[in-house]
Amino acid sequence: MRSTIDALRAAARTEAPIVLRAELGCEISELARFVHEESGRRARPFFALGCAALTHLPIRNLGASARGTIFLRGLCDLAEPLQARLVHLLDALETRGPPARLICSTERDLDTEVRSGRLRQDLSFRVNVLDIRIPPLRERREDIVPTARALLALLSADLGRPPPELSEEAAAWLEGHPFPGNVRELGNLLDRALLGPGRRVLEADVLADPLPGGLHLGADITLRELETAHISRVLSRVGCVKRAARILGIDESTLWRRRQRDDRQGVTRSKTR
């Protein structure tokens, strides 16, 4: 990753548009912001857009980003009419003075997208000047444990407790995991491992089997059992129904009903044994 950071730092000193090529789950937004912070535009706005969700271009915000940095996440997901509008907008911004710095990300090859007709050639010409590939996590094993420790510090701070240490076995387990979901998968795994009572040391078995009672994602369990285990872990972690409901994405009354349902089912199971 050191060579990639050096390439990003060198690119930040230029004015050229940058394409960051990376698999899903890589820390692409953070790297785009890193380029912005390393550039002479750091005091200017940094404006990020997720192209897959766009139905129109926020012209006012893009105009405000002139001389700053515009980050387009998932460029190849931008609908063709918006691609044409973006080309015209970039031309208009350039005529007003020093244009905004453009950084785009994609998991696809731009030349292939142009040949298939999914990406306008004039837009590709505009953005594809500096092409930097971000290696997936499995290609930089030396980064896995340091990244895990940094994520544990952030996640534990949200919980108001000190981060646990990684045992040697846990570190070895992480280094051997393929992480097809890259840093996002690593963060989700650690977030699940932190559910429940705090630990001073995080062991490999907790990482490999983060849910209680031997449950784990993909096991032969019902959705009800998985939901019950997750609710239990979140409640024991935060100790507050209101906050737990917010984390789970449901209202407090729904959470209360599900707890009552699980309590009743627990009583019924105990009577039938």
N, C-alpha and C positions, 0 to 999 in steps of 0.2 A: 504493500500500500504506500510505502514511502516514495516510490518512483511515481505513483499516481498523484500524490500530494504535490510533489515537485513539479509535475507537468501542469497541474491546476494553478499552482502559484506562478509559474512562468506565463501561462495563458492569461492570468489576471492582469499582468503588466501590459498586455496588448489591448487593442480596441476591437479585435476581431470577434465575430460571433462564435459561439462554442456549442458543439453538440456533445452531450454526455450520454454515452451508450452503456446501458446497464440493465440487468435483469430486474424483474419485479422484486420489491422488498429491500433493495439496496438503499443506502442512506443518501439518496440522490438530492433531495431538497436541501439537506445540510451541506452537501458539497457545493451546490449552486450558490448558497449563501456564503460559503467560505470564499469562493471566487470573488463575490461582490465585496466582502470585507477586506480582501487582499488587494483590491483594485483602487484606483484613484477616485472611484465613484462611491466609496464607502459612506460618505456623508449624505448621499442622495438616496431616493427611495429604492427599495427592493420590492418588486411586485411579482407575485407568483400566481400562475393560472394552471388549473388542472384541465387539460384540453378535452378529456373524455366527457366531462360534465357540462361543457359549454354549449349553450344554445344561441348565444350572441356574444359579441366582443364588448367588454366594458370599456368603451372608448374613453370616457372621462378619466378613469384610473390609469389606463395605458398612456394617455397624454400627460398625466401628472408624473409619469415615470421617466419623462425625457431627461437625458443625461444621467439617469440612474440605471437600474438593471431590471429587465423583464425576463422572468423565468417561465418558460412554457413546458410544463410537465406532461409527457406523453404526446409529443408533437404529432405523431402519425395517427392519433385518435381524433384529430381535428377534422370536422366535416368540411367537405370541399368548398361549399359557399363561404365558410369562415376562413378557409385558407386564402381565397381570393381577396376577401376583405382585409385580412392581415397584411398581405403584400401591399395593398393600397395604403393601409394605415402606416406601415413602416416607411413607405416612401414619403408620406405626409410629414411624419415626425422628423425625417432627415432634412426636409426643406426648411424646417423651423430653426435649425441650429444643430449643435452636436447631438446626434441621435442617441437613443437609449442603447445600452449594451444588451444584446440578446443572448440568452442561454437557453438551450432546448435539451430535453431529455427524451430518449426513446429506447425501447428494447429491440427495435427492428433496424434493418439495414436500409438507409435512405435511398441508395441507388436502386435496390430491389423494389422499394415502394414506388419510386418514380416510374420504373419500367412497367409496373403493374397498373399504373394509373391511379393509385390511391393517394399519391402525394404530388402536388403541383411542382413542376420542374423549377419554375421561377422562385418558388418558396424555398426549395432545396438549395438553389444557388445562393439565396440570401443567408441561410443559416449554417450551411455545411462548410465552414472555413477551417475551424480547428475541431478535429474529431478525437475525443478522448474516451477510451474504454475504461469503465470502472469494473475491476475484476470482482466476481462473486465471492462470497465469504469462504466457500470451499477451496478457492484458489489462494487464499491468504490465511492459512491456518494459524500463523503467528499472531494474527489480529484477534482471534476468537476470544481468548481468555481476557486480554486487556479490555476488549469491547464489552464482554460480559461484566467485568468488574465495574466499568463506568456505568453501565445500565443498572446494575444492582444499587449503586450509590444514588442514582436518580430515582429509581422506583422506591427505595427504602426511605428516601427523604420525603416522598409523598405520603408515606405511612407514618412518618414521625418517629422513626427508629433507626439505629445504626445498621449499615449494610452487613450481611453475613459474609464470612470468608468462604472461599471455595476450597473444599478439600482437594487433595492431590487426585483422588479418584474422580471427583466431579470435574476438575479441569481436564483430565484425560478423556472423560466421557464427552465433554463439549468439543474438544479438538478432534474427536473421531466421528462426530455427528455430521451428516452430509449437508444440513441446512439448505434445502432447496428453496426455502422462503427467505434466505439471507438474513440480514440484520433484523428485519421485522419479525421473522420466526423466532430468532434468538430472544428478542424482547418479550414476545408473547410467552415463550417457555419460562423465562425468568419470572414474569409477572404471575404466572400460575404457581410457580414454586414458592413464591412469597406469601401465597394465601395461607391463612391459618396463623397459629402462634409463631412469634418470632424465633429464629434460630441464630445461634452464634456462628455455626458452620453449616454450609449447604452441601449435602452429600449427593453422590451420584444417583442413588435410588430415588431421591426426591425429584431430581431432574427428569429421570426416565419414567417416573410414575407419580406425577404431581397431584393427582386427585386422591381423595381419601378412600379407604377400604379396598385398595388394589385397583380402583377404577382408572382407566386411562383412555384417551381419545382413540377411537378405532376399535375398542374392545367390544365384546359381545354383551353390551348393556343397552337398556332402553334409554330413549331420550329423557324420560321422566327421572330415571336414576341419575343421569348426567346432570340434569337441571337441579335436582335436589342437592347433589354434591356441590355444585358450583355455588348455589345460594348459601349453603351452609358455610362454605369457605369464605365467601365475601362477607357475610355477617360476622363471623368470628374474627376476621381481619380488621374490619372498620369499627365494629361494636356500636353501630348506629343504623337504625332502620332507614332513616331519611337518606343518609349518604349511600347506604347499600342499594337502595332503590334507584338512586341517580346513576350509580355505576352500572347496575343491571339494565338500565334503560326502561324501567317500568315505574308506575306510581306506587306510593306507599300502601294503598289499599290492596292493590294487586299482589304485592309482596306479602302482605299480611295474610291474605286468603291462601296463598300457596304454602305459607308456613303452617297454617291451620290444617290444610289438606294433608301435608306431609306428616304432621303430628298425628292426625287421625289414622292415617295409613300405618304409621309406626305402631300405634296401639293395637290396631286390628291384626297386624302381623304377629305381635307378641302373644295375643290371645289364641291364635290358631296354631301356635307351636306346641 
